[in-house]
Amino acid sequence: MKNLSMDNLIGVLSFTLSAVLLIFAAWRFREVRIAIRRLTVILIILIIPLVVIHFPYDSDTPARKAQTSEVEQYYTQEFAGEPEGTKSKGYLAFALQEEAMHEHIKRRVSDFVERYGVKQRHVLEIGAGTGFLQDVVDDYTGLDIAPTARRFFHKRFVAGSATALPFPDNEFDAIWSIYVYEHVTNPEQGFAESRRILRSGGLIFLMPFWNCTSWAADGYEVRPFCDFDLWGKMIKASLVIRAQPFFILSYRYPIRFLRLLSASFSRKPTQLRYKLLKPNFSKYWGPDSDAVNSIDRFEVLQWFLSRGDECLNCSVMWDFWYNEGPLILRINKPQ
């Protein structure tokens, strides 16, 4: 198997080496040396605390079974009717965005189906929701944790959890899952279950909402300042900086490098690391206010690669530095 973790590491180190060589070329100028030293000290002082704060320390644990029941109850009620707050301007604005997003998602999934010849295959959608993708393929099964979602389907529907899929091993040829795993307690177990029910050579199209924010649960992005106390106002004001790409990438890249370094020199499959979030199941403020975890795309990629799987839409540097799109993976199992 091609070691893509090592390829990624080599690519990142090559880029870093090029930057170091440029610095050495300019090192002979005294002013440049002083500026580089000062900048290095400033970056270390700023970045290390950010990495420590944002590092994904959390992993799966059996203790979250109670939260799984809470998630099931929440979505069962949601698909039985309109969630609380759906008449608010904030919700209606997001609803219009979601309608446009559905068309965008349908195009992406249709492209996946056409490119990889999935149209006539046995396909499962995990977290099928309202079933708007059920007619993209012929042999379709939709799974959702909410039994009340059954009313949206004219094709096969199964109520069940992503972490305990009610199917035998090697049952499906392909899986897709859209904006789901950020709502799954114990997502590593969910990914393992997906691998279990796929045949060797099967395909999986993964498109969670990567890197969900901790402030979505309280609606900081859509609520006015007058809704909050002094501390809440400070949090909302800080989003001007915290939501900026330069701020996010200042800690995300170092974290990815540390995780890549660990995966590259380990002979064992990696353990999925993520950040737990406190979901809001009482008030809908917008997409992912009910997310239970924050997962990084690069972390999930390394998890699958370390198990011998193959990414079909990955490149070395692009996926490390920028790519936040879906993952398309081919599952390889021992014969």
Summary of the structure (lengths in Angstrom):
residues: 335
radius of gyration: 21.7
end to end distance: 14.0
largest distance: 72.7
contacts: 998
relative contact order: 0.15
helix: 50%
strand: 14%
